[in-house]
Amino acid sequence: MSHGARVIRTGVSSGGPAAPPPITVASSSAGSDAELMDGGYFRSCAGMLKVAQMISLLIGFISVNNSSWTDYSAYSFFQIVTMCDLVMILFFYIMHIFRVYRKLTCVSWPLAEFLHYLIGTILLLIGSIVAAAKSYNITGLVAGATFGFLATILCVISMWSSYKVSCITQSTSK
């Protein structure tokens, strides 16, 4: 079954040397590959959501760290989870700002970020529930658990929006 003749265009003709490639002007508002940083990501919804997650995780960590607590295992787990989530969100934030995902194409970055949010959100929810249950009405511990729950909600929103965008992108590309 033939679909017709196809023409394959190459940069080199058989009759002589190759012509220089046409010069194109990159739009500064869209952000070209030559730029080091993606300035638009700072102001995007996903970028601001990541900053809000990092701030709430940092406030939760500092609140628990500066409080007096007796249950070492519960709050050390909360501190470890908040710091690991903070570092991973910072990693993905820097990756988006410096466009690392365009250079390292061997990794499925949307899938990696989705799995990070899935696992991190579950662990953060568990840590926040345990921290809230063992807070004994100490204000610093209650504040830490509250910011842990806030970060959990922000992570769920980020995970939902990234999943929604990837599904829409895949379904409309046909």
Phi, psi and chi 1 to 4 in degrees:
 res  aa     phi    psi   chi1   chi2   chi3   chi4
   1 MET       -  118.0  180.0  170.2  157.5      -
   2 SER  -104.2  137.4  174.4      -      -      -
   3 HIS  -101.1   13.2  -66.4  -71.6      -      -
   4 GLY   104.2  171.1      -      -      -      -
   5 ALA   -76.2  141.2      -      -      -      -
   6 ARG  -115.0  140.3  -66.1 -178.5 -172.9 -147.2
   7 VAL  -106.2  126.1  177.2      -      -      -
   8 ILE  -106.6  119.2  -60.6  174.2      -      -
   9 ARG   -97.5  133.4  -62.0 -173.8 -173.8  -94.1
  10 THR  -122.1  169.5   61.5      -      -      -
  11 GLY   -80.7  -12.2      -      -      -      -
  12 VAL  -118.0  131.0  179.5      -      -      -
  13 SER   -99.7  161.4   68.2      -      -      -
  14 SER   -79.6   -9.4   60.0      -      -      -
  15 GLY   -89.2   -9.9      -      -      -      -
  16 GLY   175.9 -167.5      -      -      -      -
  17 PRO   -69.4  158.5   24.1  -31.4      -      -
  18 ALA   -73.1  142.1      -      -      -      -
  19 ALA   -76.9  148.7      -      -      -      -
  20 PRO   -65.7  147.8   21.3  -29.4      -      -
  21 PRO   -66.0  148.4   21.6  -29.3      -      -
  22 PRO   -65.7  146.2   23.2  -31.2      -      -
  23 ILE   -88.2  128.2  -61.2  172.7      -      -
  24 THR  -117.4  147.1   58.3      -      -      -
  25 VAL  -100.4  124.5  177.3      -      -      -
  26 ALA   -81.9  141.4      -      -      -      -
  27 SER   -76.9  131.7  171.6      -      -      -
  28 SER   -76.0  -25.8   62.3      -      -      -
  29 SER   -76.5  -32.0   64.2      -      -      -
  30 ALA   -80.5  -22.8      -      -      -      -
  31 GLY    85.9  112.4      -      -      -      -
  32 SER   -92.7  171.1   66.0      -      -      -
  33 ASP   -70.6  -20.8  -73.0  -24.4      -      -
  34 ALA   -74.4  -22.1      -      -      -      -
  35 GLU   -71.4  144.6  -66.7  176.5    1.8      -
  36 LEU   -75.2  -41.7  179.1   63.4      -      -
  37 MET  -121.0  151.0  -66.6  176.5   62.9      -
  38 ASP   -94.0   97.4 -174.6    8.2      -      -
  39 GLY   -68.1  -24.6      -      -      -      -
  40 GLY   -72.6  -23.1      -      -      -      -
  41 TYR   -70.3  -28.3 -168.4   73.8      -      -
  42 PHE   -59.0  -41.4  -69.4  117.2      -      -
  43 ARG   -93.7   -2.7  -65.1  176.8  -60.2  -83.9
  44 SER   -75.5  162.9   71.1      -      -      -
  45 CYS   -63.7  -41.8 -176.3      -      -      -
  46 ALA   -66.0  -38.0      -      -      -      -
  47 GLY   -67.2  -43.9      -      -      -      -
  48 MET   -68.0  -32.7  -71.6 -170.6  -76.2      -
  49 LEU   -65.6  -40.5 -165.4   58.3      -      -
  50 LYS   -65.1  -39.8  -79.8 -172.3 -175.9    8.7
  51 VAL   -64.6  -41.8  170.3      -      -      -
  52 ALA   -63.6  -38.9      -      -      -      -
  53 GLN   -63.3  -45.8  -68.6  166.7    1.0      -
  54 MET   -63.8  -40.2  -70.8 -172.8  -74.8      -
  55 ILE   -66.7  -44.0  -70.7  171.7      -      -
  56 SER   -67.4  -36.8   63.1      -      -      -
  57 LEU   -66.5  -40.0  -73.9  169.3      -      -
  58 LEU   -66.5  -41.7 -174.0   62.9      -      -
  59 ILE   -65.9  -40.7  -69.0  172.7      -      -
  60 GLY   -62.4  -42.5      -      -      -      -
  61 PHE   -63.9  -46.6  174.8   79.9      -      -
  62 ILE   -65.6  -38.9  -69.7  172.2      -      -
  63 SER   -62.0  -43.8  -62.5      -      -      -
  64 VAL   -73.3  -38.1  167.4      -      -      -
  65 ASN   -66.3  -33.8 -165.6   36.8      -      -
  66 ASN   -93.5    8.4  -69.1  -25.7      -      -
  67 SER  -101.0  158.6  -61.9      -      -      -
  68 SER   -91.4  123.6   58.4      -      -      -
  69 TRP  -136.9  152.7   34.5  -80.8      -      -
  70 THR  -106.9  -28.4   56.3      -      -      -
  71 ASP   -86.5   93.1 -165.2   -5.5      -      -
  72 TYR   -64.7  -42.5 -179.0   76.2      -      -
  73 SER   -67.4  -38.8   62.5      -      -      -
  74 ALA   -67.1  -45.6      -      -      -      -
  75 TYR   -82.6  -25.8  -71.3  104.4      -      -
  76 SER   -69.5  -36.3   61.9      -      -      -
  77 PHE   -62.8  -43.4  175.7   75.5      -      -
  78 PHE   -61.6  -42.9 -179.6   79.9      -      -
  79 GLN   -66.0  -41.1  -72.7  178.4  -33.8      -
  80 ILE   -65.2  -44.0  -70.4  169.5      -      -
  81 VAL   -64.8  -43.3  167.9      -      -      -
  82 THR   -65.2  -40.1   54.3      -      -      -
  83 MET   -70.6  -39.3  -82.3  -62.8  103.1      -
  84 CYS   -64.7  -42.8  -73.3      -      -      -
  85 ASP   -63.9  -41.7  -91.1   -4.0      -      -
  86 LEU   -61.3  -44.2  178.1   69.4      -      -
  87 VAL   -65.7  -42.1  167.6      -      -      -
  88 MET   -68.8  -38.4  -72.6  -55.8  -65.2      -
  89 ILE   -66.8  -40.1  -68.6  170.2      -      -
  90 LEU   -62.3  -39.1 -178.8   63.7      -      -
  91 PHE   -60.8  -48.1  170.5   75.7      -      -
  92 PHE   -68.7  -32.2  -77.3  115.0      -      -
  93 TYR   -64.6  -47.3 -173.1   71.5      -      -
  94 ILE   -64.9  -38.0  -69.6  171.5      -      -
  95 MET   -60.8  -40.5 -177.2 -163.9   68.6      -
  96 HIS   -72.9  -38.5  -78.5  -71.8      -      -
  97 ILE   -65.9  -44.6  -72.2  175.2      -      -
  98 PHE   -92.1    6.8  -70.0  109.1      -      -
  99 ARG    55.8   41.9  -61.4  179.6 -178.6  161.4
 100 VAL   -65.8  -31.7  175.6      -      -      -
 101 TYR   -61.7  -23.1   60.0   90.7      -      -
 102 ARG   -77.8  -26.2  -69.8 -174.9 -179.6  176.3
 103 LYS   -90.0  -33.6  -67.1  170.6 -177.4   61.6
 104 LEU  -103.8   83.5  -64.5  174.9      -      -
 105 THR   -87.2   -3.3   57.1      -      -      -
 106 CYS   -76.9  -11.4   60.5      -      -      -
 107 VAL  -108.5  136.5  176.3      -      -      -
 108 SER   -81.7   93.8  174.2      -      -      -
 109 TRP   -65.7  -40.5  -69.6  107.8      -      -
 110 PRO   -61.4  -38.8  -23.5   32.7      -      -
 111 LEU   -68.5  -41.3  178.9   62.4      -      -
 112 ALA   -62.6  -42.8      -      -      -      -
 113 GLU   -68.6  -38.3 -167.6  168.2    2.1      -
 114 PHE   -63.7  -44.3  178.7   75.4      -      -
 115 LEU   -65.5  -38.0  -71.6  176.4      -      -
 116 HIS   -60.2  -46.6  157.1 -103.0      -      -
 117 TYR   -65.6  -37.1  -83.6  118.2      -      -
 118 LEU   -64.0  -52.8 -178.6   67.8      -      -
 119 ILE   -68.8  -44.7  -64.9  167.4      -      -
 120 GLY   -63.7  -37.6      -      -      -      -
 121 THR   -68.5  -40.4  -57.7      -      -      -
 122 ILE   -64.1  -46.3  -69.3  169.5      -      -
 123 LEU   -65.9  -37.4  -69.4  175.3      -      -
 124 LEU   -68.1  -37.2 -170.9   59.8      -      -
 125 LEU   -64.9  -43.6  179.3   64.6      -      -
 126 ILE   -62.5  -46.2  -68.3  169.4      -      -
 127 GLY   -62.4  -39.3      -      -      -      -
 128 SER   -69.3  -37.9  -61.8      -      -      -
 129 ILE   -65.2  -44.7  -70.8  171.0      -      -
 130 VAL   -65.7  -40.9  170.4      -      -      -
 131 ALA   -65.0  -39.0      -      -      -      -
 132 ALA   -69.6  -36.5      -      -      -      -
 133 ALA   -70.2  -31.1      -      -      -      -
 134 LYS  -103.6   19.3  -54.6 -118.8 -179.5 -165.9
 135 SER   -78.0  -25.7   65.6      -      -      -
 136 TYR    52.9   37.0  -55.8  114.4      -      -
 137 ASN    58.1   26.7  -68.9  -28.9      -      -
 138 ILE   -83.0  125.2  -60.5  172.1      -      -
 139 THR   -60.8  -39.5   55.5      -      -      -
 140 GLY   -65.8  -38.6      -      -      -      -
 141 LEU   -71.8  -37.3  -58.7  178.4      -      -
 142 VAL   -65.9  -41.3  171.6      -      -      -
 143 ALA   -64.1  -41.4      -      -      -      -
 144 GLY   -62.1  -43.6      -      -      -      -
 145 ALA   -66.5  -37.6      -      -      -      -
 146 THR   -63.8  -45.4  -56.5      -      -      -
 147 PHE   -69.7  -26.3  -81.0  102.3      -      -
 148 GLY   -66.0  -42.3      -      -      -      -
 149 PHE   -66.3  -38.1  -76.6  122.5      -      -
 150 LEU   -62.4  -44.1  177.2   65.3      -      -
 151 ALA   -64.1  -35.6      -      -      -      -
 152 THR   -63.3  -44.2  -57.4      -      -      -
 153 ILE   -63.6  -42.2  -68.2  168.9      -      -
 154 LEU   -64.8  -36.8  -68.5  173.1      -      -
 155 CYS   -67.2  -38.2  -73.3      -      -      -
 156 VAL   -64.9  -41.5  167.0      -      -      -
 157 ILE   -62.8  -42.9  -68.7  170.4      -      -
 158 SER   -66.0  -41.1 -177.2      -      -      -
 159 MET   -65.6  -42.9 -175.3  172.6   49.4      -
 160 TRP   -64.5  -43.4  178.0   77.8      -      -
 161 SER   -68.6  -35.4   66.3      -      -      -
 162 SER   -71.5  -35.9   68.5      -      -      -
 163 TYR   -68.3  -41.7  179.3   71.1      -      -
 164 LYS   -63.7  -42.9 -178.3 -176.1   77.6  166.6
 165 VAL   -65.6  -42.0  167.7      -      -      -
 166 SER   -68.9  -33.1   66.5      -      -      -
 167 CYS   -69.9  -40.9  -76.4      -      -      -
 168 ILE   -66.8  -40.4  -70.0  171.0      -      -
 169 THR   -64.3  -41.3  -56.3      -      -      -
 170 GLN   -71.2  -39.4  -70.4  176.0   -0.4      -
 171 SER   -75.5  -28.4   65.4      -      -      -
 172 THR   -90.3   -4.1   59.2      -      -      -
 173 SER   -83.2    1.1   64.3      -      -      -
 174 LYS   -77.4      -  -68.5 -178.6 -179.4 -179.0
